[in-house]
Amino acid sequence: MCTERRCTIGLLKFQTVERDSVFTRLDFRSKMVLMGALTVIAFLWESPLLGGCLAASVVFACLLAGVKIAFIRRVLQTLAPFCVLILLMHGFFNTTQVKRLLGTAQLTRLVTFPQSWWLIGGGGLNLEGLLYGLNVVFKTVSLMLVIPLGVFTTDVDSMVAGMVRARIPYKLAFVFSTTLRFVPLLFAELQSVIEAQRLRGLAFEEMGPLRRLRVYARIAIPLILGALVKSQQLEIVLQSKAFSGSPRRTYLHEQTMGWIDYAAVGLFAAFVVLVLVAYVVWGVGRFGGPI
């Protein structure tokens, strides 16, 4: 069992990676282009093969950037029940859309329910629906991990300066950076409440899912109250410092784009254009397409 101080320190450091890599040296504007490009491609590609390659590439990039394996594993474990539900929903019920995409009236049936069954009689599990659901799963994984790839490899102050340089309103950038600083504090307070409950003899490991859910619901009340108190304190501090949200200010870390940033932006933009052309002209990435 970790102490409160150790847990707090670990949670406060979740924003940045500890390894120096090409991602940490990129300007945040280049990373925004990267995140935008990967998001567009993830939404565009309908092929489970290309979607799987994209998801694997994002996972590999996260590992290369220094995102901890434990964090990636925790994200995948959290998504696992939703991914299974997505596969089943598309496999059993998504027939109209899959037929329209494939241009066929028949699907490959893997499992068929007897006609005598109420409500689901005659239905079944389709191979094409499963493949389409698998592509949706890969989209979800890619979108969930592309944000840590850009955010975890950037210091918060550098992130704000880069967003302002990208013509994003300073108030919006300030809210975003405050959220990144505020969330770890909430997790630390949650950990403190859980540790206090453990000291009182509450064994979370021996509880069933329903009872554990009720306990977490009770924990949410002091957590929400603590968040409200901290937000009020933040408001008082900002007012005492005459915060106006004006972007005309100096920054401790000035952000400048080097040749590697411009090269990265050009590469990402060219890749998106290539993907769009291949999708429209040759059908690469379409569901049931050549790839």
C-alpha positions in Angstrom: 0.0 0.0 0.0 1.5 3.3 -1.0 1.5 6.3 1.3 -0.5 9.4 0.6 2.5 11.4 -0.4 3.8 8.8 -2.8 0.4 8.4 -4.4 0.0 12.2 -4.7 3.4 12.6 -6.3 2.7 9.8 -8.8 -0.6 11.3 -9.8 0.8 14.8 -10.1 3.4 13.5 -12.6 1.0 11.8 -14.9 0.8 14.8 -17.2 4.4 14.5 -18.5 6.6 11.6 -19.5 10.0 11.0 -18.0 11.8 10.1 -21.2 13.3 12.5 -23.8 12.2 11.6 -27.3 11.4 13.2 -30.6 7.9 13.9 -29.3 9.0 15.8 -26.3 11.2 18.0 -28.6 8.4 18.9 -30.9 6.5 22.2 -30.5 3.0 21.7 -29.2 1.6 23.2 -32.4 3.2 20.4 -34.3 1.6 17.9 -31.9 -1.8 19.5 -32.4 -1.4 19.0 -36.1 -0.4 15.4 -35.4 -3.4 14.8 -33.1 -5.7 16.4 -35.7 -4.3 14.3 -38.6 -4.7 11.0 -36.7 -8.2 11.9 -35.6 -9.2 12.7 -39.2 -7.7 9.4 -40.4 -9.3 7.4 -37.6 -12.7 8.7 -38.4 -12.2 8.3 -42.2 -10.9 4.7 -42.4 -13.6 2.0 -42.3 -11.3 -0.9 -43.0 -10.6 -3.0 -39.9 -7.1 -3.9 -41.3 -6.1 -0.2 -41.7 -7.8 0.7 -38.5 -5.9 -2.0 -36.6 -2.6 -0.7 -38.1 -3.4 2.8 -37.1 -4.3 1.7 -33.5 -1.1 -0.3 -33.3 0.9 2.6 -34.6 -0.6 5.0 -32.0 0.2 2.5 -29.2 3.7 2.1 -30.5 4.2 5.8 -30.7 3.0 6.2 -27.1 5.5 3.6 -26.0 8.2 5.3 -28.0 7.3 8.7 -26.5 7.6 7.3 -23.0 3.9 6.9 -22.0 4.0 4.2 -19.3 2.8 0.7 -20.1 0.7 0.7 -17.0 -1.3 3.7 -18.2 -1.9 2.1 -21.6 -2.9 -1.2 -20.0 -5.3 0.6 -17.7 -6.9 2.5 -20.7 -7.3 -0.8 -22.6 -8.7 -2.6 -19.6 -11.2 0.2 -19.1 -12.3 0.1 -22.7 -12.5 -3.7 -22.9 -16.2 -4.1 -21.7 -17.3 -1.3 -24.0 -15.4 -2.9 -26.9 -17.0 -6.2 -26.3 -20.4 -4.5 -26.3 -19.6 -2.7 -29.5 -18.6 -5.9 -31.2 -21.8 -7.7 -30.2 -24.1 -4.7 -31.1 -22.6 -4.4 -34.6 -22.3 -8.2 -35.1 -26.0 -8.8 -34.2 -27.8 -5.7 -35.2 -25.8 -3.6 -37.6 -27.0 -5.2 -40.8 -28.5 -2.3 -42.8 -25.5 -0.1 -42.8 -23.1 -3.0 -43.5 -25.2 -4.1 -46.5 -25.3 -0.6 -47.8 -21.5 -0.2 -47.5 -20.8 -3.6 -49.1 -23.5 -3.2 -51.8 -24.9 -6.7 -51.1 -28.1 -8.2 -49.8 -26.6 -11.1 -48.0 -24.2 -11.3 -45.1 -22.1 -14.2 -43.8 -24.1 -15.6 -40.9 -22.0 -17.2 -38.1 -24.7 -17.9 -35.6 -28.4 -18.1 -36.3 -31.2 -18.0 -33.6 -34.1 -20.4 -34.0 -37.3 -18.9 -35.4 -39.2 -20.0 -32.3 -37.2 -17.7 -30.1 -39.1 -14.6 -28.9 -38.0 -11.2 -30.3 -34.6 -12.4 -31.7 -35.9 -15.4 -33.6 -34.3 -15.6 -37.1 -31.6 -13.1 -36.2 -28.0 -14.0 -35.7 -24.3 -13.0 -35.6 -22.8 -11.7 -38.9 -19.2 -11.8 -39.9 -19.3 -8.4 -41.7 -21.0 -6.8 -38.7 -18.2 -8.1 -36.4 -15.6 -6.7 -38.8 -17.2 -3.3 -38.8 -17.5 -3.4 -35.0 -13.8 -4.3 -34.8 -13.0 -1.2 -36.9 -15.1 0.9 -34.4 -13.0 -0.6 -31.6 -9.8 0.3 -33.3 -11.1 3.9 -33.9 -11.9 4.1 -30.2 -8.4 2.9 -29.1 -6.7 5.3 -31.5 -8.8 8.3 -30.3 -8.3 7.5 -26.7 -4.5 7.2 -27.0 -3.7 10.0 -29.4 -4.4 12.6 -26.7 -1.8 11.3 -24.3 0.6 11.1 -27.2 0.4 14.9 -27.5 -0.4 16.1 -24.0 1.7 13.8 -21.9 4.9 14.8 -23.9 4.4 18.5 -23.3 4.9 20.7 -20.2 1.8 22.5 -19.3 3.4 26.0 -19.5 4.8 25.1 -23.0 1.4 23.8 -24.0 -0.3 27.1 -23.1 2.3 29.2 -24.9 2.0 27.0 -28.0 -1.8 27.2 -28.0 -1.6 31.0 -27.8 0.9 31.1 -30.6 -1.6 29.0 -32.6 -4.2 31.8 -32.2 -6.2 29.9 -29.7 -7.9 32.4 -27.2 -5.8 32.7 -24.1 -8.8 32.2 -21.8 -9.5 28.8 -23.5 -5.9 27.8 -23.2 -5.9 28.8 -19.6 -9.0 26.7 -18.8 -7.4 23.8 -20.6 -4.1 24.1 -18.6 -6.0 24.6 -15.3 -8.0 21.4 -16.0 -4.7 19.5 -16.5 -3.4 20.8 -13.2 -6.7 20.3 -11.4 -7.5 16.7 -12.4 -4.4 15.2 -10.6 -5.4 17.1 -7.4 -8.8 15.5 -7.6 -7.3 12.0 -8.1 -5.0 12.7 -5.1 -7.9 13.7 -3.0 -9.8 10.6 -4.1 -6.8 8.5 -3.1 -6.7 10.2 0.3 -10.4 9.4 0.9 -10.0 5.8 -0.1 -6.9 5.4 2.1 -8.9 6.9 5.0 -11.7 4.4 4.4 -9.1 1.6 4.4 -7.7 2.7 7.7 -11.3 2.4 9.1 -11.4 -1.2 8.1 -13.2 -0.9 4.7 -11.8 -3.7 2.4 -12.6 -2.8 -1.2 -11.1 -6.0 -2.5 -13.6 -8.2 -0.7 -16.7 -6.3 -1.9 -18.9 -7.2 -4.7 -19.4 -4.9 -7.7 -22.7 -3.5 -6.5 -21.5 -2.8 -2.9 -18.3 -1.3 -4.3 -20.3 1.0 -6.5 -22.4 2.2 -3.6 -19.2 3.0 -1.6 -17.8 4.9 -4.5 -21.0 6.9 -4.8 -20.6 7.9 -1.1 -17.0 8.9 -1.8 -18.1 11.1 -4.6 -19.9 13.5 -2.2 -16.8 14.7 -0.3 -14.8 14.6 -3.6 -17.3 17.0 -5.2 -17.4 19.3 -2.2 -13.6 19.4 -2.1 -13.6 20.3 -5.8 -16.0 23.1 -5.2 -13.9 24.5 -2.4 -10.7 24.4 -4.6 -12.5 26.1 -7.5 -13.7 28.9 -5.2 -10.2 29.3 -3.9 -8.9 29.5 -7.5 -11.5 32.1 -8.3 -10.4 34.2 -5.3 -6.7 33.9 -6.3 -7.4 35.0 -9.9 -9.5 37.9 -8.7 -6.7 39.0 -6.3 -4.2 38.9 -9.1 -6.6 40.9 -11.4 -6.7 38.1 -14.0 -8.1 39.5 -17.3 -7.3 36.7 -19.7 -5.5 39.0 -22.1 -3.0 37.2 -24.4 -0.7 40.2 -24.4 1.6 39.0 -21.7 5.1 37.5 -21.3 5.8 33.8 -21.0 8.5 32.1 -19.1 8.9 29.5 -21.9 8.8 31.1 -25.4 7.8 28.6 -28.0 9.4 28.7 -31.5 9.0 26.2 -34.3 12.2 24.8 -35.7 12.9 23.0 -39.0 11.9 19.7 -37.5 8.5 21.1 -36.5 7.8 22.5 -40.0 9.0 19.2 -41.5 6.6 17.3 -39.1 3.7 19.5 -40.0 4.3 19.1 -43.7 4.6 15.3 -43.3 1.4 15.1 -41.4 -0.5 17.3 -43.8 0.8 15.4 -46.8 -0.1 12.1 -45.2 -3.7 13.3 -44.6 -4.0 14.5 -48.3 -2.6 11.1 -49.5 -5.1 9.2 -47.3 -8.0 11.3 -48.6 -7.0 10.9 -52.3 -6.6 7.1 -51.8 -9.9 6.9 -50.1 -11.9 8.9 -52.7 -10.1 7.7 -55.9 -9.2 4.0 -55.1 -11.4 3.2 -52.2 -8.4 2.5 -49.9 -9.8 2.5 -46.3 -13.4 1.9 -47.3 -15.2 -1.0 -45.7 -15.0 -3.8 -48.1 -12.5 -1.9 -50.2 -9.2 -3.2 -51.6 -7.4 -2.8 -48.3 
